[in-house]
Amino acid sequence: MKILALDTATEACSAALLLGDTLVARYEEPKRGHAELILPMVDALLTEARISLHELDCLAVGRGPGAFTGVRIAVSVAQGLAFGAGRLIVPVSDLAALAQLAADRHGARHLLSCIDARIGEVYWGAFEVQPDGLVRSVSAEQVSAPAAVSVSPGLQWFGAGSGWAAYPQIVTELERAGATLLGGDGALLPRAQEIARLAVRDFAAGLAVPPELALPVYLRDQVAVSSRK
């Protein structure tokens, strides 16, 4: 398969091009300026591979949850590229991409993805590795206070994402509720590489959609767009 994947939902900005068994990517953690970085990343990948958007099977995008502006940038760019090339889009959960990265890097089979949502909340979801090596969701994605994060007891969980670094009390609350934790990696951020890999499965399952139906997932009903100085 030939898939171009984009992600700007968190502090990281990345693009990846999957061509069969070959995966090449661009990744930076600029914190800001994602809109200025993402298209040059895409252009560099396509130019180096000598492939056009029209030759792709589809595009994939990190559809959130994450920072409101970041999620909107990635989805908007993916929509524009897909419209122009006449391609479908596979929206992929950033929590799933984060879980996939943690599973590959740490060898864990049960993952709890947790992204700092600011204002005292986290985006989170539970995942497990399937026989094909890819993760699948085993809980609804949620936004909540750190104390409300929960997982099924009786399994060994590994935590991934900025929520673990921002709210260490999550570990205390989970252990108090009887969960078994193998550890956590609070430095991990979602990447386009894992989004591309997960998109292969979802494309085969018929989950690709027209650009206008590739919608961002914010989870939070109200998003602060300004702050008082």
C-alpha positions as CSV (number, residue, x, y, z in Angstrom):
1,M,0.0,0.0,0.0
2,K,1.0,3.6,-0.5
3,I,-0.2,5.9,2.4
4,L,0.7,9.4,3.4
5,A,0.0,10.1,7.1
6,L,0.0,13.4,9.0
7,D,-0.2,14.4,12.6
8,T,-0.1,17.7,14.5
9,A,-2.4,16.9,17.4
10,T,0.2,17.4,20.2
11,E,3.6,19.2,20.7
12,A,4.9,16.9,17.9
13,C,4.6,17.5,14.2
14,S,5.1,14.6,11.8
15,A,4.5,13.2,8.4
16,A,5.1,9.6,7.2
17,L,5.0,7.9,3.8
18,L,4.4,4.2,3.8
19,L,5.3,2.5,0.5
20,G,4.8,-1.3,0.9
21,D,7.2,-2.4,3.6
22,T,9.2,0.9,3.5
23,L,8.3,3.6,6.0
24,V,10.0,7.0,5.9
25,A,9.1,10.0,8.1
26,R,9.8,13.5,9.2
27,Y,9.3,14.3,12.9
28,E,9.9,17.5,15.0
29,E,8.7,18.7,18.4
30,P,8.4,22.5,17.7
31,K,5.5,23.0,20.3
32,R,4.3,25.8,17.9
33,G,4.3,26.5,14.2
34,H,2.9,23.1,13.1
35,A,1.0,24.8,10.2
36,E,4.3,26.1,8.7
37,L,6.1,22.7,9.1
38,I,3.6,20.1,8.0
39,L,3.4,20.9,4.2
40,P,7.2,21.1,3.8
41,M,7.5,17.7,5.5
42,V,4.9,16.3,3.0
43,D,6.7,17.8,0.0
44,A,10.0,16.5,1.1
45,L,8.7,13.0,1.5
46,L,6.9,12.9,-1.8
47,T,9.9,14.4,-3.6
48,E,12.4,12.0,-2.2
49,A,10.1,9.0,-3.0
50,R,9.4,10.4,-6.5
51,I,5.7,9.8,-6.0
52,S,2.7,12.1,-6.4
53,L,-0.5,12.3,-4.3
54,H,-2.5,10.8,-7.1
55,E,-0.4,7.6,-6.8
56,L,-1.4,7.0,-3.2
57,D,-4.0,4.6,-2.1
58,C,-5.2,7.0,0.6
59,L,-4.2,9.5,3.1
60,A,-4.3,9.0,6.9
61,V,-4.5,11.6,9.6
62,G,-4.3,11.8,13.4
63,R,-7.9,13.0,14.0
64,G,-7.4,13.6,17.7
65,P,-7.9,13.9,20.6
66,G,-5.3,16.5,21.2
67,A,-4.7,20.3,21.1
68,F,-7.7,21.9,19.4
69,T,-5.6,23.9,17.0
70,G,-3.3,21.1,16.3
71,V,-6.0,18.6,15.5
72,R,-7.7,21.1,13.2
73,I,-4.5,21.8,11.3
74,A,-3.8,18.1,10.5
75,V,-7.4,17.4,9.5
76,S,-7.6,20.5,7.3
77,V,-4.4,19.8,5.5
78,A,-5.3,16.2,4.9
79,Q,-8.7,17.2,3.6
80,G,-7.1,19.7,1.2
81,L,-4.5,17.3,-0.1
82,A,-7.1,14.5,-0.5
83,F,-9.6,16.7,-2.3
84,G,-7.0,17.8,-4.8
85,A,-5.8,14.2,-5.4
86,G,-9.2,12.6,-5.3
87,R,-8.2,10.3,-2.5
88,L,-10.0,9.0,0.6
89,I,-8.8,9.6,4.2
90,V,-8.4,7.1,7.0
91,P,-8.9,9.0,10.4
92,V,-6.8,7.4,13.1
93,S,-7.0,8.0,16.8
94,D,-4.0,9.8,18.3
95,L,-4.5,7.7,21.5
96,A,-4.2,4.5,19.4
97,A,-1.1,5.8,17.6
98,L,0.4,6.6,21.0
99,A,-0.5,3.1,22.3
100,Q,1.1,1.5,19.2
101,L,4.3,3.4,19.7
102,A,4.5,2.3,23.4
103,A,3.7,-1.3,22.5
104,D,6.5,-1.4,19.9
105,R,9.0,0.4,22.0
106,H,8.4,-1.3,25.4
107,G,6.9,-4.6,24.4
108,A,3.7,-4.1,26.5
109,R,0.5,-5.8,25.5
110,H,-2.0,-3.7,27.5
111,L,-1.6,0.0,27.1
112,L,-3.2,3.0,28.7
113,S,-2.7,6.1,26.5
114,C,-3.0,9.4,28.4
115,I,-2.5,12.8,26.8
116,D,-2.4,16.0,28.9
117,A,-5.6,17.9,28.0
118,R,-4.7,21.0,30.1
119,I,-7.0,22.7,32.6
120,G,-6.6,19.7,34.9
121,E,-7.9,17.0,32.6
122,V,-6.5,14.2,30.4
123,Y,-7.6,12.5,27.2
124,W,-7.3,8.7,27.7
125,G,-8.2,5.3,26.4
126,A,-7.2,1.7,26.9
127,F,-5.8,-0.6,24.2
128,E,-4.4,-4.1,23.7
129,V,-2.1,-5.6,21.1
130,Q,-3.7,-8.0,18.7
131,P,-2.1,-11.1,17.1
132,D,-1.2,-8.9,14.0
133,G,0.9,-6.7,16.3
134,L,-1.4,-3.7,16.1
135,V,-3.4,-2.2,18.9
136,R,-7.2,-2.1,19.2
137,S,-9.3,-0.1,21.6
138,V,-10.8,-1.8,24.6
139,S,-12.5,1.3,26.1
140,A,-14.2,4.4,25.0
141,E,-11.9,7.4,24.5
142,Q,-12.6,10.0,27.2
143,V,-11.6,13.3,28.6
144,S,-11.7,13.5,32.4
145,A,-10.0,14.5,35.6
146,P,-6.9,12.4,36.2
147,A,-8.5,10.7,39.2
148,A,-11.3,9.3,36.9
149,V,-8.9,7.3,34.7
150,S,-9.5,3.6,35.0
151,V,-8.6,0.2,33.5
152,S,-9.8,-3.4,33.9
153,P,-8.2,-5.1,36.9
154,G,-6.4,-8.4,36.5
155,L,-4.2,-7.2,33.6
156,Q,-0.7,-5.7,33.5
157,W,-0.9,-2.2,32.1
158,F,1.7,0.1,30.6
159,G,1.1,3.9,30.5
160,A,2.0,6.1,27.6
161,G,1.8,9.8,26.9
162,S,2.2,13.3,28.4
163,G,-0.7,12.7,30.9
164,W,1.5,10.4,32.9
165,A,4.2,13.1,33.2
166,A,1.8,15.9,34.0
167,Y,-0.3,14.0,36.5
168,P,1.7,11.4,38.5
169,Q,-1.3,10.9,40.8
170,I,-2.9,8.8,38.0
171,V,-0.6,5.9,39.0
172,T,-1.6,6.3,42.7
173,E,-5.3,6.2,41.9
174,L,-5.0,3.3,39.6
175,E,-3.0,1.2,42.1
176,R,-5.5,2.1,44.8
177,A,-8.2,0.8,42.5
178,G,-6.4,-2.5,42.1
179,A,-4.7,-2.1,38.8
180,T,-1.3,-3.6,38.0
181,L,1.1,-1.2,36.3
182,L,4.2,-2.3,34.6
183,G,5.5,1.2,34.1
184,G,5.0,4.2,31.9
185,D,6.7,6.5,29.4
186,G,5.5,10.1,29.8
187,A,7.8,11.3,27.0
188,L,6.0,9.6,24.2
189,L,3.9,11.6,21.7
190,P,1.8,10.3,18.8
191,R,3.6,10.0,15.5
192,A,2.6,9.8,11.8
193,Q,4.6,6.5,11.5
194,E,2.1,4.6,13.7
195,I,-0.8,6.4,12.2
196,A,0.2,5.1,8.8
197,R,0.6,1.5,10.0
198,L,-2.8,1.5,11.7
199,A,-4.3,3.0,8.6
200,V,-3.4,0.0,6.5
201,R,-5.6,-2.2,8.7
202,D,-8.4,0.4,8.7
203,F,-8.3,0.9,5.0
204,A,-8.6,-2.8,4.4
205,A,-11.6,-2.8,6.8
206,G,-13.3,-0.2,4.6
207,L,-12.9,2.6,7.1
208,A,-11.6,5.2,4.7
209,V,-13.9,8.1,4.1
210,P,-14.3,11.0,1.7
211,P,-12.3,14.1,2.8
212,E,-15.4,16.0,3.9
213,L,-16.2,13.2,6.4
214,A,-12.8,13.0,7.9
215,L,-13.7,15.0,11.0
216,P,-11.6,16.0,14.0
217,V,-12.3,14.4,17.4
218,Y,-11.9,16.8,20.3
219,L,-13.8,14.9,23.0
220,R,-14.2,18.2,24.9
221,D,-17.4,20.1,24.2
222,Q,-15.9,23.5,25.0
223,V,-12.4,24.6,24.1
224,A,-10.7,27.7,25.4
225,V,-9.4,29.8,22.5
226,S,-8.0,32.7,24.4
227,S,-6.5,33.4,27.8
228,R,-6.4,36.5,30.0
229,K,-3.0,38.1,30.2
